[in-house]
């Protein structure tokens, strides 16, 4: 009886491809890059939602100030139009509402500017999301094409997949370096 376990010979009649290891390494690198692009795409999407909510909050605050402005103007106009029993009190109240209206008008402009800044930031983050998503797709396609090398034994697939992977990597890098 022979000692040890005899294993059937692997790849009966098939010779090992000389470039199997480089193709596998390339595929591993592409898989890691896909994971990185996916991670940063998700983070950018979360950031975009956060900035979008901040912009919406600012516009809501703007609308509230606008409503208060019109209310204060209406009250001030009312004190100016209608006859009051105590004209001195009516003039003081009118003056108070006019000051409030002026303050609301000034604040409204600042709030609007802040909301527009958030919208610009949101547009930038949205472009980043698009870059990371495109990178993810390109890298995945490159990975799949590289895997065809092992099935077809044609190096053209390896070269094509590697080229697509490089393009996907460049697209991912542009997502990191985008500025407003």
MODELLER restraints for C-alpha pairs under 7 A, 6 or more apart:
rsr = mdl.restraints
at = mdl.atoms
rsr.add(forms.Gaussian(group=physical.xy_distance, feature=features.Distance(at['CA:23:A'], at['CA:146:A']), mean=6.88, stdev=0.5))
rsr.add(forms.Gaussian(group=physical.xy_distance, feature=features.Distance(at['CA:23:A'], at['CA:158:A']), mean=6.63, stdev=0.5))
rsr.add(forms.Gaussian(group=physical.xy_distance, feature=features.Distance(at['CA:27:A'], at['CA:143:A']), mean=5.65, stdev=0.5))
rsr.add(forms.Gaussian(group=physical.xy_distance, feature=features.Distance(at['CA:27:A'], at['CA:146:A']), mean=6.50, stdev=0.5))
rsr.add(forms.Gaussian(group=physical.xy_distance, feature=features.Distance(at['CA:30:A'], at['CA:139:A']), mean=6.27, stdev=0.5))
rsr.add(forms.Gaussian(group=physical.xy_distance, feature=features.Distance(at['CA:30:A'], at['CA:143:A']), mean=5.86, stdev=0.5))
rsr.add(forms.Gaussian(group=physical.xy_distance, feature=features.Distance(at['CA:30:A'], at['CA:165:A']), mean=6.36, stdev=0.5))
rsr.add(forms.Gaussian(group=physical.xy_distance, feature=features.Distance(at['CA:31:A'], at['CA:143:A']), mean=6.93, stdev=0.5))
rsr.add(forms.Gaussian(group=physical.xy_distance, feature=features.Distance(at['CA:34:A'], at['CA:136:A']), mean=5.33, stdev=0.5))
rsr.add(forms.Gaussian(group=physical.xy_distance, feature=features.Distance(at['CA:34:A'], at['CA:139:A']), mean=5.82, stdev=0.5))
rsr.add(forms.Gaussian(group=physical.xy_distance, feature=features.Distance(at['CA:34:A'], at['CA:140:A']), mean=6.41, stdev=0.5))
rsr.add(forms.Gaussian(group=physical.xy_distance, feature=features.Distance(at['CA:37:A'], at['CA:132:A']), mean=5.44, stdev=0.5))
rsr.add(forms.Gaussian(group=physical.xy_distance, feature=features.Distance(at['CA:37:A'], at['CA:135:A']), mean=6.42, stdev=0.5))
rsr.add(forms.Gaussian(group=physical.xy_distance, feature=features.Distance(at['CA:37:A'], at['CA:136:A']), mean=5.37, stdev=0.5))
rsr.add(forms.Gaussian(group=physical.xy_distance, feature=features.Distance(at['CA:37:A'], at['CA:172:A']), mean=6.44, stdev=0.5))
rsr.add(forms.Gaussian(group=physical.xy_distance, feature=features.Distance(at['CA:38:A'], at['CA:132:A']), mean=6.99, stdev=0.5))
rsr.add(forms.Gaussian(group=physical.xy_distance, feature=features.Distance(at['CA:38:A'], at['CA:136:A']), mean=6.13, stdev=0.5))
rsr.add(forms.Gaussian(group=physical.xy_distance, feature=features.Distance(at['CA:40:A'], at['CA:132:A']), mean=6.72, stdev=0.5))
rsr.add(forms.Gaussian(group=physical.xy_distance, feature=features.Distance(at['CA:41:A'], at['CA:129:A']), mean=5.32, stdev=0.5))
rsr.add(forms.Gaussian(group=physical.xy_distance, feature=features.Distance(at['CA:41:A'], at['CA:132:A']), mean=4.91, stdev=0.5))
rsr.add(forms.Gaussian(group=physical.xy_distance, feature=features.Distance(at['CA:41:A'], at['CA:133:A']), mean=5.98, stdev=0.5))
rsr.add(forms.Gaussian(group=physical.xy_distance, feature=features.Distance(at['CA:44:A'], at['CA:125:A']), mean=6.35, stdev=0.5))
rsr.add(forms.Gaussian(group=physical.xy_distance, feature=features.Distance(at['CA:44:A'], at['CA:128:A']), mean=6.75, stdev=0.5))
rsr.add(forms.Gaussian(group=physical.xy_distance, feature=features.Distance(at['CA:44:A'], at['CA:129:A']), mean=5.49, stdev=0.5))
rsr.add(forms.Gaussian(group=physical.xy_distance, feature=features.Distance(at['CA:45:A'], at['CA:129:A']), mean=5.96, stdev=0.5))
rsr.add(forms.Gaussian(group=physical.xy_distance, feature=features.Distance(at['CA:48:A'], at['CA:122:A']), mean=5.65, stdev=0.5))
rsr.add(forms.Gaussian(group=physical.xy_distance, feature=features.Distance(at['CA:48:A'], at['CA:125:A']), mean=5.65, stdev=0.5))
rsr.add(forms.Gaussian(group=physical.xy_distance, feature=features.Distance(at['CA:48:A'], at['CA:126:A']), mean=6.30, stdev=0.5))
rsr.add(forms.Gaussian(group=physical.xy_distance, feature=features.Distance(at['CA:51:A'], at['CA:118:A']), mean=6.13, stdev=0.5))
rsr.add(forms.Gaussian(group=physical.xy_distance, feature=features.Distance(at['CA:51:A'], at['CA:122:A']), mean=5.76, stdev=0.5))
rsr.add(forms.Gaussian(group=physical.xy_distance, feature=features.Distance(at['CA:52:A'], at['CA:122:A']), mean=6.14, stdev=0.5))
rsr.add(forms.Gaussian(group=physical.xy_distance, feature=features.Distance(at['CA:54:A'], at['CA:118:A']), mean=6.83, stdev=0.5))
rsr.add(forms.Gaussian(group=physical.xy_distance, feature=features.Distance(at['CA:55:A'], at['CA:115:A']), mean=4.90, stdev=0.5))
rsr.add(forms.Gaussian(group=physical.xy_distance, feature=features.Distance(at['CA:55:A'], at['CA:118:A']), mean=5.15, stdev=0.5))
rsr.add(forms.Gaussian(group=physical.xy_distance, feature=features.Distance(at['CA:55:A'], at['CA:119:A']), mean=6.10, stdev=0.5))
rsr.add(forms.Gaussian(group=physical.xy_distance, feature=features.Distance(at['CA:58:A'], at['CA:111:A']), mean=6.25, stdev=0.5))
rsr.add(forms.Gaussian(group=physical.xy_distance, feature=features.Distance(at['CA:58:A'], at['CA:115:A']), mean=5.17, stdev=0.5))
rsr.add(forms.Gaussian(group=physical.xy_distance, feature=features.Distance(at['CA:59:A'], at['CA:112:A']), mean=6.91, stdev=0.5))
rsr.add(forms.Gaussian(group=physical.xy_distance, feature=features.Distance(at['CA:59:A'], at['CA:115:A']), mean=6.11, stdev=0.5))
rsr.add(forms.Gaussian(group=physical.xy_distance, feature=features.Distance(at['CA:62:A'], at['CA:108:A']), mean=5.63, stdev=0.5))
rsr.add(forms.Gaussian(group=physical.xy_distance, feature=features.Distance(at['CA:62:A'], at['CA:111:A']), mean=5.85, stdev=0.5))
rsr.add(forms.Gaussian(group=physical.xy_distance, feature=features.Distance(at['CA:62:A'], at['CA:112:A']), mean=6.38, stdev=0.5))
rsr.add(forms.Gaussian(group=physical.xy_distance, feature=features.Distance(at['CA:65:A'], at['CA:104:A']), mean=5.76, stdev=0.5))
rsr.add(forms.Gaussian(group=physical.xy_distance, feature=features.Distance(at['CA:65:A'], at['CA:108:A']), mean=6.07, stdev=0.5))
rsr.add(forms.Gaussian(group=physical.xy_distance, feature=features.Distance(at['CA:66:A'], at['CA:108:A']), mean=6.80, stdev=0.5))
rsr.add(forms.Gaussian(group=physical.xy_distance, feature=features.Distance(at['CA:69:A'], at['CA:101:A']), mean=4.82, stdev=0.5))
rsr.add(forms.Gaussian(group=physical.xy_distance, feature=features.Distance(at['CA:69:A'], at['CA:104:A']), mean=5.45, stdev=0.5))
rsr.add(forms.Gaussian(group=physical.xy_distance, feature=features.Distance(at['CA:69:A'], at['CA:105:A']), mean=6.51, stdev=0.5))
rsr.add(forms.Gaussian(group=physical.xy_distance, feature=features.Distance(at['CA:72:A'], at['CA:97:A']), mean=5.04, stdev=0.5))
rsr.add(forms.Gaussian(group=physical.xy_distance, feature=features.Distance(at['CA:72:A'], at['CA:98:A']), mean=6.75, stdev=0.5))
rsr.add(forms.Gaussian(group=physical.xy_distance, feature=features.Distance(at['CA:72:A'], at['CA:100:A']), mean=6.44, stdev=0.5))
rsr.add(forms.Gaussian(group=physical.xy_distance, feature=features.Distance(at['CA:72:A'], at['CA:101:A']), mean=5.37, stdev=0.5))
rsr.add(forms.Gaussian(group=physical.xy_distance, feature=features.Distance(at['CA:73:A'], at['CA:97:A']), mean=6.67, stdev=0.5))
rsr.add(forms.Gaussian(group=physical.xy_distance, feature=features.Distance(at['CA:73:A'], at['CA:98:A']), mean=6.47, stdev=0.5))
rsr.add(forms.Gaussian(group=physical.xy_distance, feature=features.Distance(at['CA:73:A'], at['CA:101:A']), mean=5.91, stdev=0.5))
rsr.add(forms.Gaussian(group=physical.xy_distance, feature=features.Distance(at['CA:75:A'], at['CA:97:A']), mean=6.63, stdev=0.5))
rsr.add(forms.Gaussian(group=physical.xy_distance, feature=features.Distance(at['CA:76:A'], at['CA:94:A']), mean=4.53, stdev=0.5))
rsr.add(forms.Gaussian(group=physical.xy_distance, feature=features.Distance(at['CA:76:A'], at['CA:97:A']), mean=5.33, stdev=0.5))
rsr.add(forms.Gaussian(group=physical.xy_distance, feature=features.Distance(at['CA:76:A'], at['CA:98:A']), mean=5.93, stdev=0.5))
rsr.add(forms.Gaussian(group=physical.xy_distance, feature=features.Distance(at['CA:79:A'], at['CA:90:A']), mean=5.84, stdev=0.5))
rsr.add(forms.Gaussian(group=physical.xy_distance, feature=features.Distance(at['CA:79:A'], at['CA:94:A']), mean=5.55, stdev=0.5))
rsr.add(forms.Gaussian(group=physical.xy_distance, feature=features.Distance(at['CA:80:A'], at['CA:94:A']), mean=6.95, stdev=0.5))
rsr.add(forms.Gaussian(group=physical.xy_distance, feature=features.Distance(at['CA:84:A'], at['CA:90:A']), mean=6.36, stdev=0.5))
rsr.add(forms.Gaussian(group=physical.xy_distance, feature=features.Distance(at['CA:124:A'], at['CA:180:A']), mean=6.02, stdev=0.5))
rsr.add(forms.Gaussian(group=physical.xy_distance, feature=features.Distance(at['CA:128:A'], at['CA:175:A']), mean=4.82, stdev=0.5))
rsr.add(forms.Gaussian(group=physical.xy_distance, feature=features.Distance(at['CA:131:A'], at['CA:171:A']), mean=6.16, stdev=0.5))
rsr.add(forms.Gaussian(group=physical.xy_distance, feature=features.Distance(at['CA:131:A'], at['CA:172:A']), mean=6.18, stdev=0.5))
rsr.add(forms.Gaussian(group=physical.xy_distance, feature=features.Distance(at['CA:131:A'], at['CA:175:A']), mean=5.27, stdev=0.5))
rsr.add(forms.Gaussian(group=physical.xy_distance, feature=features.Distance(at['CA:132:A'], at['CA:172:A']), mean=5.43, stdev=0.5))
rsr.add(forms.Gaussian(group=physical.xy_distance, feature=features.Distance(at['CA:132:A'], at['CA:175:A']), mean=6.08, stdev=0.5))
rsr.add(forms.Gaussian(group=physical.xy_distance, feature=features.Distance(at['CA:135:A'], at['CA:168:A']), mean=4.54, stdev=0.5))
rsr.add(forms.Gaussian(group=physical.xy_distance, feature=features.Distance(at['CA:135:A'], at['CA:169:A']), mean=6.60, stdev=0.5))
rsr.add(forms.Gaussian(group=physical.xy_distance, feature=features.Distance(at['CA:135:A'], at['CA:171:A']), mean=5.38, stdev=0.5))
rsr.add(forms.Gaussian(group=physical.xy_distance, feature=features.Distance(at['CA:135:A'], at['CA:172:A']), mean=5.17, stdev=0.5))
rsr.add(forms.Gaussian(group=physical.xy_distance, feature=features.Distance(at['CA:138:A'], at['CA:164:A']), mean=6.37, stdev=0.5))
rsr.add(forms.Gaussian(group=physical.xy_distance, feature=features.Distance(at['CA:138:A'], at['CA:165:A']), mean=6.73, stdev=0.5))
rsr.add(forms.Gaussian(group=physical.xy_distance, feature=features.Distance(at['CA:138:A'], at['CA:168:A']), mean=5.01, stdev=0.5))
rsr.add(forms.Gaussian(group=physical.xy_distance, feature=features.Distance(at['CA:139:A'], at['CA:164:A']), mean=6.62, stdev=0.5))
rsr.add(forms.Gaussian(group=physical.xy_distance, feature=features.Distance(at['CA:139:A'], at['CA:165:A']), mean=4.89, stdev=0.5))
rsr.add(forms.Gaussian(group=physical.xy_distance, feature=features.Distance(at['CA:139:A'], at['CA:168:A']), mean=5.06, stdev=0.5))
rsr.add(forms.Gaussian(group=physical.xy_distance, feature=features.Distance(at['CA:142:A'], at['CA:161:A']), mean=3.98, stdev=0.5))
rsr.add(forms.Gaussian(group=physical.xy_distance, feature=features.Distance(at['CA:142:A'], at['CA:162:A']), mean=6.31, stdev=0.5))
rsr.add(forms.Gaussian(group=physical.xy_distance, feature=features.Distance(at['CA:142:A'], at['CA:164:A']), mean=4.94, stdev=0.5))
rsr.add(forms.Gaussian(group=physical.xy_distance, feature=features.Distance(at['CA:142:A'], at['CA:165:A']), mean=5.04, stdev=0.5))
rsr.add(forms.Gaussian(group=physical.xy_distance, feature=features.Distance(at['CA:143:A'], at['CA:161:A']), mean=6.09, stdev=0.5))
rsr.add(forms.Gaussian(group=physical.xy_distance, feature=features.Distance(at['CA:145:A'], at['CA:157:A']), mean=5.64, stdev=0.5))
rsr.add(forms.Gaussian(group=physical.xy_distance, feature=features.Distance(at['CA:145:A'], at['CA:158:A']), mean=6.91, stdev=0.5))
rsr.add(forms.Gaussian(group=physical.xy_distance, feature=features.Distance(at['CA:145:A'], at['CA:161:A']), mean=4.92, stdev=0.5))
rsr.add(forms.Gaussian(group=physical.xy_distance, feature=features.Distance(at['CA:146:A'], at['CA:157:A']), mean=5.52, stdev=0.5))
rsr.add(forms.Gaussian(group=physical.xy_distance, feature=features.Distance(at['CA:146:A'], at['CA:158:A']), mean=4.57, stdev=0.5))
rsr.add(forms.Gaussian(group=physical.xy_distance, feature=features.Distance(at['CA:146:A'], at['CA:161:A']), mean=4.66, stdev=0.5))
rsr.add(forms.Gaussian(group=physical.xy_distance, feature=features.Distance(at['CA:146:A'], at['CA:162:A']), mean=6.92, stdev=0.5))
rsr.add(forms.Gaussian(group=physical.xy_distance, feature=features.Distance(at['CA:148:A'], at['CA:157:A']), mean=6.17, stdev=0.5))
rsr.add(forms.Gaussian(group=physical.xy_distance, feature=features.Distance(at['CA:149:A'], at['CA:155:A']), mean=5.99, stdev=0.5))
rsr.add(forms.Gaussian(group=physical.xy_distance, feature=features.Distance(at['CA:149:A'], at['CA:157:A']), mean=5.23, stdev=0.5))
rsr.add(forms.Gaussian(group=physical.xy_distance, feature=features.Distance(at['CA:149:A'], at['CA:158:A']), mean=5.55, stdev=0.5))
